[in-house]
Amino acid sequence: LQNKEFVCRGHDYERLEAFQQRMLNEFPHAIAMQHANQPDETIFQAEAQYLQIYAVTPIPENQEVLQRDGIPDNIKSFYKVNHIWRFRYDRPFHKGTKDKENEFKSLWVERTTLILVQSLPGISRWFEVEKREVVEMSPLENAIEVLENKNQQLRTLISQCQTRQMQNINPLTMCLNGVIDAAVNGGVARYQE
């Protein structure tokens, strides 16, 4: 397992901290690394055993099923987390001088995509990473993606309210309030700048 990278599927409803503890119990001599940055060569060449654990997001293959209207949410939920080959994680960082008035202006994202040798779930709950791709997203690309994700979240909540899947409309109300009257970090005006 030395110098290899795996994506593991935890147990249902297992928190990241519980998964980390379970892995550390399985590898009692391992030193836990507390960051998602790529380790340097000294770690790769070290005699000690290191274990680096962080959360990744599945990238569904079948996007058309997820975006098509009329497909039940339980089917969409299945395709969001099953038969997944690619996973990603983001690491935000600031490039250049950080603007104290608007931190979004210099906020870049390093997006790492992990491609597995076999899709999850499978016979095993973990598979080796075959390929790693790293790209940098500019502040503009990052802002556009945040807005697209929020729009998709709103569409889903509205759809659930329209089809009476949601008895309580508080989640929709809170989400709308957060978008329309966003007070956190200066709100939408910071994105417009």
WONOR-V437745 format. One record per pair of residues at least 24 apart in sequence whose ideal C-beta (glycine too) atoms are under 10 Angstrom apart, sorted by sequence separation. I is the first residue (numbers start at 1). GAP is how many residues later the second one is. If there is no record, write none. Layout:
<<I & GAP> <I & GAP>>
This chain:
<<27 & 24> <58 & 24> <60 & 24> <61 & 24> <88 & 24> <89 & 24> <110 & 24> <111 & 24> <26 & 25> <58 & 25> <59 & 25> <60 & 25> <61 & 25> <87 & 25> <88 & 25> <89 & 25> <110 & 25> <111 & 25> <150 & 25> <154 & 25> <1 & 26> <58 & 26> <59 & 26> <60 & 26> <87 & 26> <88 & 26> <109 & 26> <110 & 26> <111 & 26> <153 & 26> <24 & 27> <57 & 27> <58 & 27> <59 & 27> <86 & 27> <87 & 27> <88 & 27> <109 & 27> <110 & 27> <23 & 28> <56 & 28> <58 & 28> <59 & 28> <86 & 28> <87 & 28> <108 & 28> <109 & 28> <150 & 28> <151 & 28> <24 & 29> <57 & 29> <58 & 29> <59 & 29> <85 & 29> <86 & 29> <87 & 29> <108 & 29> <109 & 29> <150 & 29> <23 & 30> <56 & 30> <57 & 30> <58 & 30> <85 & 30> <86 & 30> <107 & 30> <108 & 30> <109 & 30> <111 & 30> <20 & 31> <22 & 31> <56 & 31> <57 & 31> <85 & 31> <107 & 31> <108 & 31> <111 & 31> <21 & 32> <55 & 32> <56 & 32> <57 & 32> <84 & 32> <85 & 32> <107 & 32> <109 & 32> <147 & 32> <150 & 32> <5 & 33> <20 & 33> <56 & 33> <57 & 33> <85 & 33> <86 & 33> <87 & 33> <106 & 33> <108 & 33> <109 & 33> <19 & 34> <20 & 34> <55 & 34> <56 & 34> <85 & 34> <105 & 34> <108 & 34> <111 & 34> <54 & 35> <84 & 35> <85 & 35> <104 & 35> <105 & 35> <107 & 35> <3 & 36> <17 & 36> <19 & 36> <83 & 36> <84 & 36> <103 & 36> <104 & 36> <107 & 36> <109 & 36> <16 & 37> <54 & 37> <82 & 37> <83 & 37> <84 & 37> <102 & 37> <109 & 37> <16 & 38> <82 & 38> <83 & 38> <104 & 38> <105 & 38> <16 & 39> <81 & 39> <82 & 39> <83 & 39> <104 & 39> <3 & 40> <15 & 40> <81 & 40> <3 & 41> <95 & 41> <147 & 41> <2 & 42> <3 & 42> <85 & 42> <87 & 42> <104 & 42> <91 & 43> <93 & 43> <95 & 43> <95 & 44> <147 & 44> <8 & 45> <10 & 45> <85 & 45> <86 & 45> <88 & 45> <91 & 45> <92 & 45> <94 & 45> <146 & 45> <2 & 47> <3 & 47> <5 & 47> <86 & 47> <88 & 47> <90 & 47> <143 & 47> <144 & 47> <1 & 48> <2 & 48> <8 & 48> <143 & 48> <7 & 49> <9 & 49> <142 & 49> <143 & 49> <1 & 50> <92 & 50> <7 & 51> <140 & 51> <90 & 52> <139 & 52> <36 & 53> <38 & 53> <36 & 54> <37 & 54> <59 & 54> <36 & 55> <59 & 55> <90 & 55> <35 & 56> <56 & 56> <59 & 56> <56 & 57> <56 & 58> <61 & 58> <58 & 62> <9 & 72> <38 & 72> <37 & 73> <56 & 73> <36 & 74> <38 & 74> <9 & 75> <36 & 76> <7 & 77> <7 & 78> <7 & 79> <7 & 80> <76 & 80> <104 & 81> <103 & 82> <104 & 82> <73 & 83> <102 & 83> <103 & 83> <102 & 84> <67 & 85> <101 & 85> <105 & 85> <66 & 86> <69 & 86> <73 & 86> <104 & 86> <73 & 87> <102 & 87> <103 & 87> <104 & 87> <67 & 88> <102 & 88> <105 & 88> <70 & 89> <101 & 89> <102 & 89> <104 & 89> <69 & 90> <73 & 90> <102 & 90> <72 & 91> <74 & 91> <99 & 91> <102 & 91> <73 & 92> <101 & 92> <72 & 93> <38 & 94> <99 & 94> <38 & 96> <7 & 107> <6 & 108> <7 & 108> <5 & 109> <7 & 109> <6 & 110> <5 & 111> <6 & 111> <9 & 111> <8 & 112> <9 & 112> <7 & 113> <9 & 113> <11 & 114> <9 & 115> <10 & 115> <8 & 116> <9 & 116> <10 & 116> <8 & 117> <9 & 117> <6 & 118> <7 & 118> <8 & 118> <9 & 118> <6 & 119> <7 & 119> <8 & 119> <6 & 120> <7 & 120> <6 & 121> <7 & 121> <6 & 122> <7 & 122> <5 & 123> <6 & 123> <4 & 124> <5 & 124> <4 & 125> <5 & 125> <1 & 127> <5 & 127>>
